[in-house]
């Protein structure tokens, strides 16, 4: 397909766009190969996914028609938690089976280029690919489940953002919550005990801040510094209270078994997604020594290397001047239109063509907009718009973190922030989960927050009503006096 054909397809679909830090190598392998296999379990899968990358930033486009088809099929095929748990267990078993066969790193430092490329391909397919069977259906299942729950509550004349948020709250802790507990213990340890606990943390959670950019390369020093930012201990008692409140609401509103199953599905998807994310980050950690060796052997920097597709890893390609130039051009900007049959790559003027043709202007005079309540509360503060990993360190205590989406690498900034606002994400998104665990107001799914809000705007996050208001916009004069 040439670029005009792809553009016609892209413009025809309604996309849910997720923006985060990523390179094509890891994201496309994990995203595509698991997406196409959803049909193996549910009988319906993804028809296509569209990506755009530039210098470490990614925008992953999901067709909402695919989400609706997969989510509706899930509810036709699965009618109770026993069936859902069987699907989740199968995904976990597949991951463990692949992970146990992972090619070792014993000889990586002595591998030549051909061997290192072979090890890279095997590790990518065995680990990243093995996030498991139908696990890429999670986004679609939660998308449809949210819509069904809203419809259920509306028919009962009981819909409010608060009730919706309560019924969508997780009843089990995430791996980030567990990590927080351990970091609190590290912070309060004394003498050599602190170092011992930090090393133990690395044994279990070395991967916890990894991304689709690669390993965060956590060290004992970094863990101790992270722990020092923890403000208070998290309590597990809240999860029992959440479960009790959800049960009370469903009983009061006389939920049928089918209606209860929608709420249960959302709850189970939290832990399912948490496991998937953990497996991806573990895979990234396992791949990092091979990537290091390839950087050493090829002289290509790690960022540019990861603009190669898994199937392009070969001694012939990495020895080619033309291929190296291709990677550099992709890094500056590239688009990928992917189907179960093929992956089409567009860069240079083709990428610019997509950027220009897909740009949608918005009314920048908007002073108030809405999203979905993930965690309740009302907060006023300075907006800190984070578009990349490098922006995270700029978030100061009491500011409001604004991002397309958040991911685990955002956690230190989220601990400092007073509230969160995101463009994308549903009720099982990272921002939604962390905001509840940190008990901070959060509004997700605004679609326009990072385009409307400017760094430094004074805003109000009314996460009881799901509204973000600009109180005092940043001005040229205020920038001069800052």
LINCORFEN-V794031 format. One record per residue. N is the residue number from 1. RES is the residue in one letter. D_CENTER is the distance of its C-alpha to the mean C-alpha in Angstrom with 1 decimal. Layout:
N&RES&D_CENTER, N&RES&D_CENTER
This chain:
1&X&29.4, 2&X&30.1, 3&X&28.0, 4&X&29.9, 5&X&29.3, 6&X&25.5, 7&X&25.6, 8&X&27.6, 9&X&25.1, 10&X&22.1, 11&X&24.2, 12&X&25.3, 13&X&21.9, 14&X&19.9, 15&X&16.4, 16&X&13.2, 17&X&11.5, 18&X&7.9, 19&X&8.4, 20&X&7.1, 21&X&9.1, 22&X&10.1, 23&X&13.4, 24&X&14.6, 25&X&16.0, 26&X&13.1, 27&X&10.6, 28&X&13.6, 29&X&15.0, 30&X&12.2, 31&X&11.3, 32&X&15.0, 33&X&16.9, 34&X&15.1, 35&X&15.1, 36&X&18.9, 37&X&19.7, 38&X&18.6, 39&X&22.1, 40&X&23.8, 41&X&23.0, 42&X&23.0, 43&X&25.3, 44&X&23.1, 45&X&20.1, 46&X&18.3, 47&X&20.9, 48&X&18.9, 49&X&15.7, 50&X&16.1, 51&X&14.4, 52&X&15.6, 53&X&15.4, 54&X&17.4, 55&X&17.9, 56&X&14.5, 57&X&12.7, 58&X&11.1, 59&X&11.2, 60&X&10.4, 61&X&12.9, 62&X&13.2, 63&X&16.8, 64&X&17.2, 65&X&20.5, 66&X&18.8, 67&X&16.6, 68&X&19.9, 69&X&21.8, 70&X&19.6, 71&X&19.2, 72&X&23.0, 73&X&23.8, 74&X&22.0, 75&X&24.3, 76&X&27.2, 77&X&26.7, 78&X&25.4, 79&X&27.5, 80&X&27.0, 81&X&24.9, 82&X&27.0, 83&X&25.9, 84&X&22.2, 85&X&22.5, 86&X&24.3, 87&X&21.5, 88&X&19.0, 89&X&21.8, 90&X&22.3, 91&X&18.8, 92&X&19.2, 93&X&22.6, 94&X&21.6, 95&X&19.0, 96&X&21.8, 97&X&24.4, 98&X&22.6, 99&X&21.6, 100&X&25.3, 101&X&26.5, 102&X&24.4, 103&X&26.7, 104&X&27.8, 105&X&27.9, 106&X&31.5, 107&X&32.9, 108&X&30.1, 109&X&32.0, 110&X&35.0, 111&X&33.4, 112&X&34.6, 113&X&32.4, 114&X&32.9, 115&X&32.1, 116&X&29.0, 117&X&27.7, 118&X&28.6, 119&X&26.8, 120&X&23.6, 121&X&23.7, 122&X&24.4, 123&X&21.7, 124&X&19.0, 125&X&20.4, 126&X&21.1, 127&X&17.8, 128&X&14.8, 129&X&16.6, 130&X&17.4, 131&X&14.2, 132&X&16.7, 133&X&18.5, 134&X&17.2, 135&X&13.8, 136&X&12.2, 137&X&14.2, 138&X&12.1, 139&X&10.6, 140&X&14.2, 141&X&15.8, 142&X&14.1, 143&X&14.8, 144&X&18.4, 145&X&18.7, 146&X&17.9, 147&X&20.6, 148&X&23.0, 149&X&22.8, 150&X&23.5, 151&X&26.4, 152&X&27.7, 153&X&27.8, 154&X&29.4, 155&X&32.1, 156&X&32.9, 157&X&33.2, 158&X&30.8, 159&X&27.7, 160&X&26.4, 161&X&23.1, 162&X&24.1, 163&X&25.1, 164&X&22.0, 165&X&19.8, 166&X&22.0, 167&X&21.9, 168&X&18.1, 169&X&17.8, 170&X&17.0, 171&X&20.1, 172&X&18.8, 173&X&17.3, 174&X&13.9, 175&X&14.1, 176&X&13.3, 177&X&16.2, 178&X&18.4, 179&X&17.6, 180&X&18.7, 181&X&21.8, 182&X&22.7, 183&X&22.1, 184&X&24.5, 185&X&27.0, 186&X&26.8, 187&X&27.4, 188&X&30.5, 189&X&31.9, 190&X&35.0, 191&X&36.5, 192&X&35.5, 193&X&33.7, 194&X&30.7, 195&X&30.5, 196&X&30.9, 197&X&28.0, 198&X&25.8, 199&X&26.7, 200&X&26.1, 201&X&22.6, 202&X&21.9, 203&X&23.4, 204&X&20.8, 205&X&17.7, 206&X&18.2, 207&X&14.7, 208&X&12.9, 209&X&11.9, 210&X&11.2, 211&X&8.8, 212&X&9.4, 213&X&12.3, 214&X&14.0, 215&X&15.3, 216&X&15.5, 217&X&19.0, 218&X&19.5, 219&X&23.2, 220&X&25.4, 221&X&26.1, 222&X&22.4, 223&X&21.9, 224&X&25.1, 225&X&24.1, 226&X&20.7, 227&X&22.8, 228&X&25.3, 229&X&22.8, 230&X&22.4, 231&X&24.5, 232&X&25.2, 233&X&24.9, 234&X&22.6, 235&X&24.5, 236&X&24.0, 237&X&26.6, 238&X&24.3, 239&X&22.7, 240&X&26.2, 241&X&27.0, 242&X&23.9, 243&X&25.0, 244&X&28.6, 245&X&27.7, 246&X&25.8, 247&X&28.8, 248&X&31.2, 249&X&29.6, 250&X&29.6, 251&X&33.2, 252&X&34.3, 253&X&32.9, 254&X&34.3, 255&X&31.3, 256&X&32.5, 257&X&31.1, 258&X&29.2, 259&X&27.7, 260&X&26.9, 261&X&25.0, 262&X&22.6, 263&X&21.8, 264&X&21.8, 265&X&19.4, 266&X&16.8, 267&X&17.5, 268&X&17.4, 269&X&14.0, 270&X&12.6, 271&X&14.2, 272&X&13.6, 273&X&9.8, 274&X&10.3, 275&X&12.7, 276&X&10.7, 277&X&8.0, 278&X&11.3, 279&X&13.0, 280&X&10.8, 281&X&11.2, 282&X&14.8, 283&X&15.2, 284&X&14.2, 285&X&16.7, 286&X&19.3, 287&X&19.1, 288&X&19.7, 289&X&23.5, 290&X&24.0, 291&X&22.2, 292&X&24.5, 293&X&27.5, 294&X&26.8, 295&X&26.5, 296&X&29.9, 297&X&31.5, 298&X&30.5, 299&X&30.5, 300&X&27.4, 301&X&24.8, 302&X&21.4, 303&X&19.5, 304&X&22.0, 305&X&22.1, 306&X&18.5, 307&X&19.3, 308&X&21.4, 309&X&20.5, 310&X&21.1, 311&X&24.4, 312&X&25.6, 313&X&25.7, 314&X&29.5, 315&X&32.3, 316&X&33.8, 317&X&30.8, 318&X&30.1, 319&X&33.9, 320&X&34.0, 321&X&34.3, 322&X&33.3, 323&X&30.0, 324&X&29.2, 325&X&29.9, 326&X&27.6, 327&X&24.7, 328&X&25.5, 329&X&25.8, 330&X&22.4, 331&X&20.9, 332&X&22.6, 333&X&21.0, 334&X&20.3, 335&X&19.3, 336&X&18.7, 337&X&19.9, 338&X&19.2, 339&X&21.1, 340&X&22.2, 341&X&25.3, 342&X&24.2, 343&X&21.9, 344&X&23.5, 345&X&22.8, 346&X&24.1, 347&X&24.6, 348&X&27.4, 349&X&29.1, 350&X&27.1, 351&X&23.8, 352&X&25.8, 353&X&27.1, 354&X&23.7, 355&X&22.7, 356&X&26.1, 357&X&26.3, 358&X&23.0, 359&X&23.2, 360&X&23.7, 361&X&25.7, 362&X&25.0, 363&X&27.6, 364&X&27.0, 365&X&29.7, 366&X&27.5, 367&X&27.8, 368&X&26.0, 369&X&23.1, 370&X&21.4, 371&X&18.1, 372&X&17.2, 373&X&18.1, 374&X&15.6, 375&X&18.0, 376&X&21.5, 377&X&23.6, 378&X&25.1, 379&X&24.6, 380&X&26.1, 381&X&25.1, 382&X&24.4, 383&X&21.2, 384&X&19.4, 385&X&17.2, 386&X&14.6, 387&X&13.9, 388&X&13.3, 389&X&13.3, 390&X&17.1, 391&X&16.9, 392&X&15.5, 393&X&19.0, 394&X&20.6, 395&X&19.4, 396&X&22.6, 397&X&23.5, 398&X&23.8, 399&X&21.9, 400&X&19.3, 401&X&15.8, 402&X&14.9, 403&X&11.8, 404&X&10.2, 405&X&6.9, 406&X&6.6, 407&X&5.2, 408&X&8.1, 409&X&10.2, 410&X&10.7, 411&X&12.5, 412&X&16.0, 413&X&15.9, 414&X&14.8, 415&X&17.7, 416&X&20.0, 417&X&18.9, 418&X&20.8, 419&X&18.2, 420&X&15.0, 421&X&14.7, 422&X&11.9, 423&X&12.5, 424&X&10.0, 425&X&8.4, 426&X&10.7, 427&X&12.3, 428&X&10.0, 429&X&7.0, 430&X&6.4, 431&X&9.1, 432&X&11.2, 433&X&11.5, 434&X&12.2, 435&X&14.5, 436&X&16.5, 437&X&16.9, 438&X&18.0, 439&X&20.0, 440&X&19.1, 441&X&19.2, 442&X&16.1, 443&X&16.0, 444&X&13.0, 445&X&13.3, 446&X&16.1, 447&X&15.4, 448&X&17.8, 449&X&17.2, 450&X&16.6, 451&X&19.5, 452&X&21.9, 453&X&21.5, 454&X&23.0, 455&X&22.5, 456&X&25.2, 457&X&25.7, 458&X&26.9, 459&X&25.0, 460&X&25.1, 461&X&22.2, 462&X&23.9, 463&X&21.4, 464&X&24.4, 465&X&24.9, 466&X&21.4, 467&X&23.0, 468&X&22.3, 469&X&25.7, 470&X&26.7, 471&X&29.7, 472&X&30.7, 473&X&29.2, 474&X&29.3, 475&X&32.4, 476&X&34.1, 477&X&36.7, 478&X&34.3, 479&X&32.6, 480&X&36.1, 481&X&36.9, 482&X&33.6
